[in-house]
Amino acid sequence: MASNDSPTGYNSPLEAFNSGQKEKLTYVVCISAKWKTNNKPDLVATIDLDPSSPTYSKIIHKLEMPNLGDELHHTGWNACSSCKDCSARRRYLIVPAINSDRIYVIDVKSNPRAPKMHKVVETQELHRRGKAGAPHTVHCLPNGDILISCLGNEQGAAKGTFIVLEQGSFRVKGTWQKERDSIEFNCDYWYQPRHNIMVSTEWAAPNTFRKGFFMEDVHKGRYGHSINFWDWNEKKRIQKIDFGNEGMIPLEIRFHHNPESDVGYVCCTLSSTIYQFHKHDSAWTSHLVAKTEPKKVQNWQLPEMPGLIADILISMDDRYLYASNWLHGDVRQYDISDSENVKLVGQVFIGGSICKGEKVIVTQDIELQEQPERPIIKGKPVRGGPHMLQLSLDGKRLYVTNSVFSSWDAQYYPDVVEKGSMMFLVHVNTDCGGLTLDKNFLVDFGQEGNYLAHEMRFPKGDCTSDIWE
């Protein structure tokens, strides 16, 4: 049974895996793609995930933000499993806005099916006290405070930093690291206290990625290609691993859930590669473990199309890693039980840019014999390609949304901007591997307007929000 020593009720990842409650709700951030013309703000949608409910796979509540143009992106909790010895309990969803530099604190405890706004940390406070902008990844700290990675400074220039929110008051206390220890690029991060380490990734300056994605910016060095290792106690960078051209734009990073493990993985989006990293003697080392090969194509903006791995996550038992290829359209399942011998054991296509009978023609493909069919769910062709992933605690249900960033969506999947994005369910074979798209589950955010769905969170815990100390 679950324990009350942890804010989530689970004292270890395996306890969550073996006895965790089945998800019945999820909170999904939804970006208003046409806020400049329709004056609709972003919102947090509550989705019913209980198959026995009459509103299963439906939006049952919409909490609109009080401002326009926020671009909600990633989210996290005020308290997670690393906060075992502090008094905080999971009550609030922390929702940063990557464009407006605001941070919303949403009360999901009072009425889980209908969250309400608790506090707004305004742009000026983040700028003044944190000297930062573009807040991104949220994790709580063992002492109860909340750590948020930031990608830029107050003007949107490149400046990687971390700010701390005080538990309870949710005021910006300042930066986690000293001001002089800020780095050029920043994005996602994960920490393992037992190894006194935090690892962060690199995207680009907000002024670069907000306008859309252009290869010219890559050639001019405006995107990152390294991961950075931080001394957890000293709060300063101690090592940098540069992947070069094989590791362009490393975005999402995950350690094993087992807090004793020093093994982690990072996806390098543009290069479509996955690297494993681990501690070796007194330093950290990495090596390539998986790659989505580019496809030679016609009728596309480049002669070769990368997979564009946009997200990864690891199952709570540390057996499987999942990756989404936003452009090719497939989600992959890798067996990582032997971290030195990663194996592809499952694959399912959920849209993408290479579907059969459409504009793009694949002329050379070393992986597929023919172009995949575009799936139809509940009578609707799937729009866009898979991006954000969230996995049930028991590892059997993988949820997928398909928006990356509004300006990027507009470039590569304009139909998603025009008609709204979608959310899907993939059933997982946890015995030997295998992925099956559920043809009876669909959340069509286009029914609510031009909304782009991104991060998903389960109130009882999920595979990307909890860290154990």
C-alpha distance (Angstrom), angle and dihedral (degrees) to the residues before:
residue distance angle dihedral
M1 . . .
A2 3.77 . .
S3 3.78 118.8 .
N4 3.78 127.9 -134.6
D5 3.81 93.4 -140.1
S6 3.80 90.3 90.4
P7 3.82 126.0 56.9
T8 3.81 88.0 -123.0
G9 3.80 95.3 43.3
Y10 3.81 95.2 -115.7
N11 3.78 121.4 102.4
S12 3.81 95.5 -166.4
P13 3.81 139.5 19.5
L14 3.81 91.3 -112.0
E15 3.80 90.7 52.2
A16 3.81 88.4 54.2
F17 3.81 90.6 45.8
N18 3.80 95.5 48.8
S19 3.81 101.8 36.6
G20 3.80 107.0 14.8
Q21 3.77 119.7 135.1
K22 3.78 116.9 -102.6
E23 3.80 111.7 -107.2
K24 3.80 114.1 -103.7
L25 3.81 99.5 168.5
T26 3.75 137.6 28.9
Y27 3.79 131.2 -168.7
V28 3.80 113.8 -140.8
V29 3.80 125.6 -170.6
C30 3.79 111.6 -134.6
I31 3.79 122.8 -163.4
S32 3.79 119.0 -147.5
A33 3.80 100.6 -129.2
K34 3.82 95.8 -166.2
W35 3.78 102.1 36.0
K36 3.80 91.2 133.7
T37 3.80 91.6 65.3
N38 3.81 105.9 24.0
N39 3.84 97.7 36.7
K40 3.81 92.1 -134.9
P41 3.82 116.9 146.4
D42 3.79 127.3 -141.8
L43 3.78 116.5 -90.3
V44 3.79 144.2 -163.4
A45 3.79 110.4 -124.2
T46 3.79 123.4 -155.6
I47 3.82 111.5 -144.5
D48 3.81 124.2 -161.7
L49 3.84 109.1 -129.5
D50 3.82 97.8 173.6
P51 3.84 107.8 113.0
S52 3.81 90.3 -156.8
S53 3.81 92.0 57.5
P54 3.83 122.6 96.9
T55 3.82 88.0 -134.1
Y56 3.82 95.0 51.4
S57 3.83 112.5 153.2
K58 3.80 90.3 8.6
I59 3.79 132.4 120.3
I60 3.80 103.2 -111.5
H61 3.81 98.8 176.0
K62 3.80 138.7 17.5
L63 3.79 121.9 -159.9
E64 3.79 108.4 -165.1
M65 3.79 120.2 -152.7
P66 3.82 116.8 -119.3
N67 3.81 92.6 -126.1
L68 3.79 138.7 54.3
G69 3.80 128.6 -119.2
D70 3.81 99.1 20.1
E71 3.84 99.6 137.4
L72 3.78 98.7 -149.7
H73 3.79 107.8 -148.4
H74 3.80 123.8 159.1
T75 3.81 127.7 13.8
G76 3.78 139.9 -166.3
W77 3.78 143.8 174.0
N78 3.78 133.4 -90.5
A79 3.82 87.4 -129.9
C80 3.79 131.6 23.6
S81 3.79 136.8 166.1
S82 3.81 95.0 -72.2
C83 3.81 87.8 65.5
K84 3.79 92.0 71.6
D85 3.79 96.2 131.3
C86 3.80 98.8 41.1
S87 3.79 128.1 85.4
A88 3.82 96.5 -120.1
R89 3.77 119.3 111.7
R90 3.79 129.6 -165.8
R91 3.78 107.1 -86.2
Y92 3.79 109.3 121.5
L93 3.78 134.0 58.8
I94 3.80 111.0 -144.7
V95 3.81 110.4 -144.7
P96 3.83 118.2 -174.0
A97 3.80 120.4 -163.5
I98 3.78 109.5 -139.6
N99 3.83 95.7 -161.6
S100 3.80 103.8 38.5
D101 3.84 96.3 36.1
R102 3.81 91.5 -129.8
I103 3.80 125.5 134.2
Y104 3.80 119.6 -148.3
V105 3.80 122.6 -156.3
I106 3.81 110.6 -156.1
D107 3.80 125.2 -166.4
V108 3.81 107.9 -135.4
K109 3.81 96.8 160.8
S110 3.82 101.2 68.7
N111 3.80 91.3 59.4
P112 3.81 113.3 -1.2
R113 3.81 92.3 -167.5
A114 3.81 92.6 52.1
P115 3.84 112.2 31.5
K116 3.79 119.9 -165.3
M117 3.77 135.9 -154.6
H118 3.80 113.9 -93.4
K119 3.81 103.7 173.5
V120 3.79 142.7 -13.4
V121 3.79 118.4 -143.1
E122 3.78 99.3 -153.6
T123 3.78 126.7 -136.8
Q124 3.79 93.3 -109.9
E125 3.80 92.7 58.6
L126 3.81 93.1 52.6
H127 3.80 90.5 46.9
R128 3.79 95.4 45.0
R129 3.80 102.2 41.6
G130 3.81 100.3 26.8
K131 3.81 100.8 29.8
A132 3.79 83.6 -142.5
G133 3.79 144.1 113.8
A134 3.82 141.6 -170.9
P135 3.83 98.1 47.2
H136 3.80 110.5 -153.7
T137 3.84 128.8 161.4
V138 3.81 122.6 37.6
H139 3.81 127.6 -158.1
C140 3.78 129.4 154.7
L141 3.79 120.6 -122.5
P142 3.82 126.6 -126.4
N143 3.83 90.1 -108.7
G144 3.80 91.4 56.5
D145 3.80 100.2 -102.7
I146 3.81 121.1 118.5
L147 3.80 125.6 -117.0
I148 3.82 121.4 -153.5
S149 3.79 125.9 -175.8
C150 3.81 115.2 -135.5
L151 3.78 125.4 -158.0
G152 3.78 103.0 -157.8
N153 3.76 149.2 9.8
E154 3.81 127.8 -95.8
Q155 3.83 91.4 -76.2
G156 3.81 96.0 46.8
A157 3.80 96.2 -104.9
A158 3.81 121.3 139.5
K159 3.79 111.3 -74.8
G160 3.80 122.6 139.2
T161 3.77 112.4 -151.4
F162 3.81 143.3 141.3
I163 3.78 126.7 -130.5
V164 3.80 128.9 -159.6
L165 3.81 126.1 -137.8
E166 3.77 117.0 -158.0
Q167 3.79 114.1 -121.6
G168 3.79 112.1 -112.6
S169 3.80 100.0 9.7
F170 3.83 93.0 45.7
R171 3.78 90.4 -151.2
V172 3.79 119.0 150.8
K173 3.81 105.6 -102.4
G174 3.79 94.2 -173.3
T175 3.78 134.5 -98.4
W176 3.79 125.1 -25.1
Q177 3.79 92.4 -140.6
K178 3.78 124.1 41.7
E179 3.79 114.7 -87.5
R180 3.79 92.3 -113.0
D181 3.81 90.3 55.3
S182 3.81 95.2 62.6
I183 3.81 114.7 123.5
E184 3.81 133.1 -144.2
F185 3.82 102.2 -108.1
N186 3.79 131.9 24.2
C187 3.79 140.2 168.6
D188 3.81 129.2 138.8
Y189 3.81 127.5 12.0
W190 3.81 143.6 -176.3
Y191 3.79 131.4 -172.8
Q192 3.82 138.2 -153.4
P193 3.82 109.5 -163.4
R194 3.82 94.5 -169.3
H195 3.79 87.9 63.6
N196 3.81 93.8 39.9
I197 3.78 90.1 -124.6
M198 3.78 142.7 125.2
V199 3.81 123.2 -175.5
S200 3.81 124.4 -158.0
T201 3.80 133.2 -173.0
E202 3.81 135.5 -143.8
W203 3.79 132.1 -118.2
A204 3.81 116.4 154.8
A205 3.78 142.2 -86.1
P206 3.82 111.5 -61.8
N207 3.80 89.1 -120.4
T208 3.81 87.5 59.4
F209 3.81 103.7 46.7
R210 3.82 97.0 34.5
K211 3.81 92.4 68.3
G212 3.83 93.2 52.8
F213 3.79 136.0 -91.8
F214 3.81 119.6 -58.5
M215 3.81 126.7 170.2
E216 3.80 88.7 -140.8
D217 3.80 88.3 69.7
V218 3.81 89.9 52.2
H219 3.81 92.0 51.2
K220 3.81 90.1 49.6
G221 3.80 92.4 55.1
R222 3.79 96.3 -108.7
Y223 3.81 93.9 132.7
G224 3.78 128.0 66.2
H225 3.81 128.7 -114.6
S226 3.82 103.3 177.1
I227 3.77 141.9 78.1
N228 3.78 121.0 -138.4
F229 3.80 128.0 -143.7
W230 3.79 119.4 -149.7
D231 3.79 130.3 -163.6
W232 3.80 99.6 -119.3
N233 3.79 95.4 -149.1
E234 3.79 98.9 37.3
K235 3.83 92.9 41.8
K236 3.78 95.2 -139.8
R237 3.80 135.7 113.2
I238 3.79 113.1 -98.0
Q239 3.81 103.0 171.8
K240 3.79 142.6 15.1
I241 3.80 127.7 -159.8
D242 3.79 113.9 -158.8
F243 3.82 113.0 -157.4
G244 3.80 94.6 -173.1
N245 3.80 118.1 -162.8
E246 3.81 92.6 -17.0
G247 3.78 90.7 60.7
M248 3.78 108.1 40.5
I249 3.82 116.6 163.4
P250 3.81 102.5 1.8
L251 3.81 102.9 -159.6
E252 3.81 119.5 159.8
I253 3.79 121.3 42.4
R254 3.81 131.5 -174.4
F255 3.78 135.0 -179.8
H256 3.77 120.3 -155.7
H257 3.80 108.7 -84.9
N258 3.80 90.4 -124.6
P259 3.82 101.0 95.0
E260 3.80 91.1 -147.8
S261 3.81 92.4 60.8
D262 3.79 121.5 94.0
V263 3.83 93.0 -165.1
G264 3.79 122.3 110.4
Y265 3.80 141.4 160.6
V266 3.79 135.7 -141.0
C267 3.81 130.9 -168.9
C268 3.78 118.0 -139.2
T269 3.76 102.6 -151.7
L270 3.79 107.1 -159.4
S271 3.82 93.9 37.8
S272 3.82 89.7 45.1
T273 3.78 91.5 -137.5
I274 3.79 134.8 134.3
Y275 3.78 120.4 -147.6
Q276 3.77 127.9 -164.8
F277 3.79 117.8 -147.2
H278 3.80 132.0 -170.7
K279 3.76 142.0 158.3
H280 3.78 118.0 -82.6
D281 3.79 115.5 -173.9
S282 3.82 104.6 -48.6
A283 3.82 97.0 -23.2
W284 3.79 139.0 58.1
T285 3.77 125.1 -109.5
S286 3.79 135.9 -174.3
H287 3.78 142.2 -163.6
L288 3.80 138.2 -174.4
V289 3.82 113.4 -97.6
A290 3.82 105.0 166.4
K291 3.78 139.0 16.3
T292 3.80 135.6 -176.4
E293 3.78 105.2 -143.0
P294 3.82 117.0 -133.8
K295 3.80 119.2 -112.2
K296 3.79 124.2 -131.8
V297 3.79 107.1 -125.0
Q298 3.78 146.1 175.0
N299 3.81 127.7 -142.1
W300 3.78 94.0 30.2
Q301 3.80 131.7 106.5
L302 3.83 93.4 -101.0
P303 3.82 132.1 31.2
E304 3.81 89.4 -119.8
M305 3.81 126.5 44.5
P306 3.81 118.8 -151.6
G307 3.77 120.3 -146.8
L308 3.81 89.1 -123.7
I309 3.80 100.6 -146.7
A310 3.79 100.9 -143.3
D311 3.81 103.3 174.4
I312 3.80 142.7 12.8
L313 3.77 134.3 -175.2
I314 3.80 137.2 177.0
S315 3.80 125.7 -133.2
M316 3.79 115.5 -112.4
D317 3.83 91.8 -108.7
D318 3.84 90.2 53.2
R319 3.80 91.4 -122.7
Y320 3.81 102.3 112.9
L321 3.78 136.3 37.8
Y322 3.82 120.9 -160.3
A323 3.80 125.9 -156.8
S324 3.80 132.8 -175.4
N325 3.82 123.7 -145.6
W326 3.79 103.1 -155.0
L327 3.81 97.0 -168.8
H328 3.80 101.6 35.6
G329 3.79 89.4 43.2
D330 3.81 103.1 -132.2
V331 3.78 134.8 120.9
R332 3.81 114.9 -147.5
Q333 3.78 132.2 -155.4
Y334 3.80 118.1 -152.5
D335 3.79 126.6 -169.2
I336 3.82 104.9 -133.6
S337 3.81 97.8 169.5
D338 3.81 84.7 115.3
S339 3.79 98.9 44.6
E340 3.81 91.2 -164.7
N341 3.81 93.1 54.0
V342 3.80 109.2 43.4
K343 3.83 113.4 -173.1
L344 3.81 130.9 -163.1
V345 3.82 105.6 -129.7
G346 3.81 104.6 159.4
Q347 3.79 140.0 30.1
V348 3.80 135.7 171.8
F349 3.80 130.7 175.3
I350 3.81 118.2 -133.3
G351 3.78 104.9 178.2
G352 3.78 120.0 -65.4
S353 3.79 135.0 153.8
I354 3.82 102.0 -69.6
C355 3.80 102.2 60.7
K356 3.79 117.2 147.1
G357 3.79 118.6 -93.8
E358 3.79 95.7 17.4
K359 3.80 135.4 105.8
V360 3.81 100.9 -74.4
I361 3.80 117.3 72.4
V362 3.80 117.7 -160.7
T363 3.80 109.4 -142.4
Q364 3.80 99.0 177.2
D365 3.79 128.1 21.6
I366 3.80 123.8 164.1
E367 3.82 92.2 -169.6
L368 3.82 108.2 42.8
Q369 3.81 131.3 49.4
E370 3.81 91.8 -153.8
Q371 3.78 139.3 3.8
P372 3.80 114.5 -84.3
E373 3.79 124.4 -108.9
R374 3.80 118.5 -110.8
P375 3.82 106.5 -112.2
I376 3.79 120.8 -122.2
I377 3.81 116.7 -149.1
K378 3.78 121.2 -171.9
G379 3.77 89.5 -14.3
K380 3.82 94.5 -52.1
P381 3.81 125.9 110.4
V382 3.79 110.8 -125.4
R383 3.80 111.6 -104.6
G384 3.80 124.0 -147.1
G385 3.80 127.4 -8.4
P386 3.82 132.9 -70.9
H387 3.78 118.8 -84.4
M388 3.81 125.8 146.6
L389 3.80 117.0 48.1
Q390 3.78 131.9 -162.4
L391 3.79 125.3 179.4
S392 3.79 130.7 -157.4
L393 3.78 116.5 -114.0
D394 3.80 91.5 -108.8
G395 3.81 90.6 50.4
K396 3.80 96.0 -123.2
R397 3.81 102.4 108.1
L398 3.78 123.9 52.0
Y399 3.81 117.3 -168.9
V400 3.80 120.4 -157.9
T401 3.82 134.6 -165.8
N402 3.80 124.6 -175.4
S403 3.80 113.1 -145.0
V404 3.82 121.0 101.9
F405 3.80 104.2 175.2
S406 3.79 127.2 -30.1
S407 3.81 97.9 -113.9
W408 3.82 91.1 44.6
D409 3.81 91.3 47.4
A410 3.79 89.2 53.2
Q411 3.80 90.6 54.7
Y412 3.78 100.4 46.1
Y413 3.81 105.7 21.8
P414 3.83 108.5 24.6
D415 3.81 90.1 163.6
V416 3.82 88.5 65.4
V417 3.80 89.8 55.6
E418 3.80 91.8 46.3
K419 3.81 97.8 43.1
G420 3.81 104.1 22.4
S421 3.78 130.5 -108.4
M422 3.81 130.0 -84.1
M423 3.80 142.1 -131.7
F424 3.81 123.0 -141.5
L425 3.80 140.8 -171.7
V426 3.81 123.9 -135.8
H427 3.80 121.0 -169.2
V428 3.79 114.8 -138.8
N429 3.78 129.3 -145.4
T430 3.80 100.1 -142.3
D431 3.81 94.9 -178.3
C432 3.79 102.1 64.2
G433 3.80 104.5 -11.4
G434 3.78 133.8 -91.9
L435 3.82 138.8 138.6
T436 3.81 128.4 -138.5
L437 3.80 124.8 -174.0
D438 3.82 112.7 -132.1
K439 3.81 106.6 -127.6
N440 3.81 92.0 -165.8
F441 3.81 98.3 55.8
L442 3.79 120.4 78.2
V443 3.78 134.5 144.5
D444 3.79 108.0 -165.7
F445 3.78 107.9 -163.8
G446 3.78 89.2 -174.2
Q447 3.78 88.3 76.6
E448 3.80 86.8 69.4
G449 3.81 95.9 44.9
N450 3.80 135.3 -88.0
Y451 3.80 95.6 -23.6
L452 3.79 126.5 154.1
A453 3.82 114.9 -153.2
H454 3.80 118.8 -145.8
E455 3.84 131.5 151.6
M456 3.83 121.6 29.9
R457 3.81 127.1 -157.7
F458 3.81 131.5 -172.5
P459 3.83 113.7 -149.6
K460 3.82 92.0 -139.5
G461 3.79 94.3 50.9
D462 3.79 139.7 -76.0
C463 3.78 140.7 -157.0
T464 3.81 99.3 -91.4
S465 3.80 106.0 40.3
D466 3.81 105.4 53.7
I467 3.78 127.3 77.9
W468 3.80 121.9 -179.0
E469 3.78 119.9 -145.1
